[in-house]
């Protein structure tokens, strides 16, 4: 029983870690897009 709980916690950790990486990647991409749009606006 302890092994099962340990495995679930271990799997949960990797699931949360993967989700946080995706969120961080999306935020980084959106920040880059905003910077590009801002540069285009200031050029005009």
C-alpha positions in Angstrom: 0.0 0.0 0.0 2.8 2.4 0.8 4.4 1.6 -2.5 1.2 2.5 -4.4 1.0 5.8 -2.5 4.6 6.5 -3.3 4.1 5.8 -7.0 1.1 8.0 -7.1 2.9 10.9 -5.5 5.9 10.4 -7.8 3.6 10.3 -10.9 1.7 13.4 -9.6 5.0 15.3 -9.2 5.9 14.6 -12.9 2.4 15.5 -14.1 2.5 18.9 -12.2 6.1 19.5 -13.4 5.1 18.9 -17.1 2.1 21.2 -16.8 4.2 24.0 -15.2 6.7 23.7 -18.0 3.9 24.0 -20.6 2.5 27.1 -18.9 5.9 28.7 -18.6 6.6 28.0 -22.3 3.3 29.6 -23.2 3.9 32.7 -21.1 7.4 33.0 -22.7 5.9 32.8 -26.2 3.2 35.3 -25.4 5.8 37.7 -24.0 7.9 37.5 -27.1 4.8 38.1 -29.3 3.9 41.2 -27.2 7.5 42.5 -27.6 7.3 42.1 -31.4 3.9 43.8 -31.6 5.1 46.7 -29.4 8.2 47.2 -31.6 6.0 47.2 -34.7 3.6 49.8 -33.2 6.5 52.1 -32.2 8.0 51.9 -35.7 4.8 53.2 -37.2 
